[in-house]
């Protein structure tokens, strides 16, 4: 008779294998071209207007520069990760 702990190990391996194949299916689905273009245009617009709005909102130039850098780099990083 097989101990229950070994059957649990095989069950977890099977679940992991199924989840891996589900992730591969998600990876293979292409993002629509127009969606990607719209996201890029919105990022460019945000990158242009972020320094302007940051300069209006914050009195300190250093704080304005820091906040603009954080906002812009975060948005572009999320885009590249996706």
C-alpha positions as CSV (number, residue, x, y, z in Angstrom):
1,X,0.0,0.0,0.0
2,X,1.3,3.5,-0.9
3,X,1.6,5.9,2.0
4,X,-0.8,8.9,1.7
5,X,2.1,11.4,1.7
6,X,3.5,10.0,-1.6
7,X,0.1,10.2,-3.3
8,X,-0.2,13.8,-2.1
9,X,3.3,14.6,-3.6
10,X,2.2,13.1,-7.0
11,X,-1.1,15.1,-6.8
12,X,0.8,18.4,-6.2
13,X,3.1,17.6,-9.1
14,X,0.2,17.0,-11.4
15,X,-1.5,20.2,-10.3
16,X,1.8,22.1,-10.9
17,X,2.1,20.6,-14.4
18,X,-1.5,21.6,-15.3
19,X,-0.9,25.2,-14.0
20,X,2.3,25.4,-16.0
21,X,0.5,24.4,-19.2
22,X,-2.2,27.0,-18.4
23,X,0.4,29.7,-18.1
24,X,1.9,28.7,-21.4
25,X,-1.5,29.1,-23.1
26,X,-1.8,32.6,-21.6
27,X,1.7,33.4,-22.8
28,X,1.0,32.4,-26.4
29,X,-2.1,34.6,-26.8
30,X,-1.0,37.8,-28.6
31,X,-1.9,41.3,-27.5
32,X,-4.0,43.1,-30.1
33,X,-1.9,45.6,-32.1
34,X,-4.2,48.5,-31.6
35,X,-4.3,48.0,-27.8
36,X,-0.5,48.0,-27.7
37,X,-0.4,51.2,-29.8
38,X,-3.0,52.9,-27.6
39,X,-1.0,52.0,-24.4
40,X,2.2,53.4,-26.0
41,X,0.5,56.6,-27.0
42,X,-0.9,57.1,-23.5
43,X,2.5,56.5,-22.0
44,X,4.1,59.1,-24.2
45,X,1.4,61.6,-23.4
46,X,1.9,60.9,-19.6
47,X,5.6,61.2,-20.0
48,X,5.2,64.7,-21.7
49,X,2.6,66.0,-19.2
50,X,4.1,64.6,-16.0
51,X,6.9,67.1,-15.7
52,X,4.6,70.0,-16.5
53,X,2.0,69.0,-13.9
54,X,4.7,68.1,-11.4
55,X,6.2,71.6,-11.8
56,X,2.8,73.2,-11.2
57,X,2.0,71.0,-8.1
58,X,5.3,70.9,-6.3
59,X,7.2,74.0,-5.2
60,X,10.6,72.3,-5.0
61,X,12.4,71.5,-8.2
62,X,14.1,68.4,-6.7
63,X,10.8,67.0,-5.5
64,X,9.3,67.7,-8.8
65,X,12.1,65.9,-10.6
66,X,12.0,63.0,-8.2
67,X,8.2,62.5,-8.6
68,X,8.3,62.8,-12.3
69,X,11.1,60.2,-12.5
70,X,9.2,57.8,-10.2
71,X,5.9,58.2,-12.1
72,X,7.3,57.9,-15.6
73,X,9.7,55.0,-14.8
74,X,7.0,53.1,-13.0
75,X,4.5,53.4,-15.9
76,X,7.1,52.4,-18.5
77,X,8.4,49.5,-16.3
78,X,4.8,48.1,-16.0
79,X,4.5,48.3,-19.7
80,X,7.7,46.5,-20.4
81,X,6.9,43.8,-17.8
82,X,3.5,43.2,-19.3
